[in-house]
Amino acid sequence: MKMKRVQLTNGQELHIREAKPEDALAILAYIDQISEETDYLTFGPGEFVISVEEEARFIERLLVSDNKLMILALIEDMIVGHLSFMGGSRPRTRHTGELGVSVLQEYWRCGIGTELITYLLAWAKSARIIRKINLRVRSDNVGAIRLYEKLGFVCEGTVTREFYVGGEFYDSIQMGLEIDLP
Ligand SMILES: CC(C)(COP(=O)(O)OP(=O)(O)OC[C@H]1O[C@@H](n2cnc3c(N)ncnc32)[C@H](O)[C@@H]1OP(=O)(O)O)[C@@H](O)C(=O)NCCC(=O)NCCS
């Protein structure tokens, strides 16, 4: 399991590593917190319902998969960011998958989102399986769209009424990054 250490723009040391089954409880606590801090995810407070045991089993399966990844960003052993990438399960789609990323509000704009996605891109290039990364982002999530564009993702289209939050529909933007190997 590769560990990446980086110094953040605020001077703190960040560790990035793959999630382990023993992280399940802390990951669910992280998800509870982030769901209170943003309306830009596909779940709201209390809506991500999964037991610690199920989450641990899910992580175990990811660890033996060659086209799926869950990584954590940690500061002094506390989870401050999370990224998941789920590659397809059949031969025709295993080269492509969906990215999801989040960072605790207290740590926004410190470079953690950038570091998480950069780790994913390095993993994808070294494993030489993933050739396309897809994601959907709420169309008014300007900060996230800017982050993705900065890392080379391009807008591929609009999916209307993808989100229903607080009695309102929101569109999402389909974005993607093609990975060409040398
Ligand atoms: C989107 C998110 C993951 C970004 O993570 P982050 O660690 O804050 O991102 P970074 O610090 O690496 O930002 C990199 C660049 O993205 C852009 N960016 C990020 N957040 C921004 C914001 N709120 N407004 C404008 N630009 C922003 C900037 O260009 C930034 O570079 P800069 O700080 O040098 O100007 C984080 O804000 C988050 O978790 N938001 C809530 C959940 C969410 O929206 N997830 C994405 C769902 S698709």
The ligand as an SDF file (V2000), in Angstrom:
LIG
                    3D

 48 50  0  0  0  0  0  0  0  0999 V2000
  -14.6280   20.3460   -4.1440 C   0  0  0  0  0  0  0  0  0  0  0  0
  -13.6120   20.0010   -3.0720 C   0  0  0  0  0  0  0  0  0  0  0  0
  -13.3560   18.4910   -3.0640 C   0  0  0  0  0  0  0  0  0  0  0  0
  -12.2980   20.7430   -3.3890 C   0  0  0  0  0  0  0  0  0  0  0  0
  -11.3120   20.3200   -2.4680 O   0  0  0  0  0  0  0  0  0  0  0  0
  -10.1910   21.3230   -1.9450 P   0  0  0  0  0  0  0  0  0  0  0  0
   -9.2360   20.5350   -1.1350 O   0  0  0  0  0  0  0  0  0  0  0  0
  -10.8420   22.4730   -1.3080 O   0  0  0  0  0  0  0  0  0  0  0  0
   -9.5250   21.7450   -3.3440 O   0  0  0  0  0  0  0  0  0  0  0  0
   -8.0700   22.3770   -3.5620 P   0  0  0  0  0  0  0  0  0  0  0  0
   -7.6620   23.1380   -2.3440 O   0  0  0  0  0  0  0  0  0  0  0  0
   -7.1630   21.3120   -4.0250 O   0  0  0  0  0  0  0  0  0  0  0  0
   -8.3860   23.3930   -4.7420 O   0  0  0  0  0  0  0  0  0  0  0  0
   -7.7410   23.3330   -5.9800 C   0  0  0  0  0  0  0  0  0  0  0  0
   -8.2880   24.4100   -6.8810 C   0  0  0  0  0  0  0  0  0  0  0  0
   -9.6750   24.1940   -7.1350 O   0  0  0  0  0  0  0  0  0  0  0  0
  -10.3500   25.4570   -7.2080 C   0  0  0  0  0  0  0  0  0  0  0  0
  -11.3000   25.5810   -6.1030 N   0  0  0  0  0  0  0  0  0  0  0  0
  -11.4980   24.6910   -5.0970 C   0  0  0  0  0  0  0  0  0  0  0  0
  -12.4890   25.1230   -4.2850 N   0  0  0  0  0  0  0  0  0  0  0  0
  -12.9100   26.3050   -4.7900 C   0  0  0  0  0  0  0  0  0  0  0  0
  -13.9130   27.2320   -4.4310 C   0  0  0  0  0  0  0  0  0  0  0  0
  -14.6930   27.0370   -3.3520 N   0  0  0  0  0  0  0  0  0  0  0  0
  -14.1040   28.3270   -5.1970 N   0  0  0  0  0  0  0  0  0  0  0  0
  -13.3310   28.5460   -6.2780 C   0  0  0  0  0  0  0  0  0  0  0  0
  -12.3530   27.7050   -6.6860 N   0  0  0  0  0  0  0  0  0  0  0  0
  -12.1510   26.6050   -5.9540 C   0  0  0  0  0  0  0  0  0  0  0  0
   -9.2730   26.5270   -7.1180 C   0  0  0  0  0  0  0  0  0  0  0  0
   -8.8260   26.7770   -8.4280 O   0  0  0  0  0  0  0  0  0  0  0  0
   -8.2250   25.8020   -6.2960 C   0  0  0  0  0  0  0  0  0  0  0  0
   -6.9390   26.2830   -6.4890 O   0  0  0  0  0  0  0  0  0  0  0  0
   -6.4380   27.5610   -5.6110 P   0  0  0  0  0  0  0  0  0  0  0  0
   -6.8670   27.3310   -4.1920 O   0  0  0  0  0  0  0  0  0  0  0  0
   -4.9550   27.5260   -5.8170 O   0  0  0  0  0  0  0  0  0  0  0  0
   -7.1200   28.7410   -6.2280 O   0  0  0  0  0  0  0  0  0  0  0  0
  -14.0940   20.4760   -1.6610 C   0  0  0  0  0  0  0  0  0  0  0  0
  -14.4190   21.8410   -1.7440 O   0  0  0  0  0  0  0  0  0  0  0  0
  -15.3020   19.7110   -1.1560 C   0  0  0  0  0  0  0  0  0  0  0  0
  -15.1750   18.6530   -0.5520 O   0  0  0  0  0  0  0  0  0  0  0  0
  -16.5140   20.2630   -1.3870 N   0  0  0  0  0  0  0  0  0  0  0  0
  -17.7250   19.6180   -0.9140 C   0  0  0  0  0  0  0  0  0  0  0  0
  -17.9850   18.2700   -1.5940 C   0  0  0  0  0  0  0  0  0  0  0  0
  -17.9390   18.4110   -3.0940 C   0  0  0  0  0  0  0  0  0  0  0  0
  -18.4140   19.3650   -3.6790 O   0  0  0  0  0  0  0  0  0  0  0  0
  -17.3510   17.3870   -3.7320 N   0  0  0  0  0  0  0  0  0  0  0  0
  -17.3010   17.2990   -5.1650 C   0  0  0  0  0  0  0  0  0  0  0  0
  -18.5420   16.6580   -5.6430 C   0  0  0  0  0  0  0  0  0  0  0  0
  -18.5310   16.4410   -7.4090 S   0  0  0  0  0  0  0  0  0  0  0  0
  1  2  1  0
  2  3  1  0
  2  4  1  0
  2 36  1  0
  4  5  1  0
  5  6  1  0
  6  7  2  0
  6  8  1  0
  6  9  1  0
  9 10  1  0
 10 11  2  0
 10 12  1  0
 10 13  1  0
 13 14  1  0
 14 15  1  0
 15 16  1  0
 15 30  1  0
 16 17  1  0
 17 18  1  0
 17 28  1  0
 18 19  1  0
 18 27  1  0
 19 20  2  0
 20 21  1  0
 21 22  1  0
 21 27  2  0
 22 23  1  0
 22 24  2  0
 24 25  1  0
 25 26  2  0
 26 27  1  0
 28 29  1  0
 28 30  1  0
 30 31  1  0
 31 32  1  0
 32 33  2  0
 32 34  1  0
 32 35  1  0
 36 37  1  0
 36 38  1  0
 38 39  2  0
 38 40  1  0
 40 41  1  0
 41 42  1  0
 42 43  1  0
 43 44  2  0
 43 45  1  0
 45 46  1  0
 46 47  1  0
 47 48  1  0
M  END
$$$$
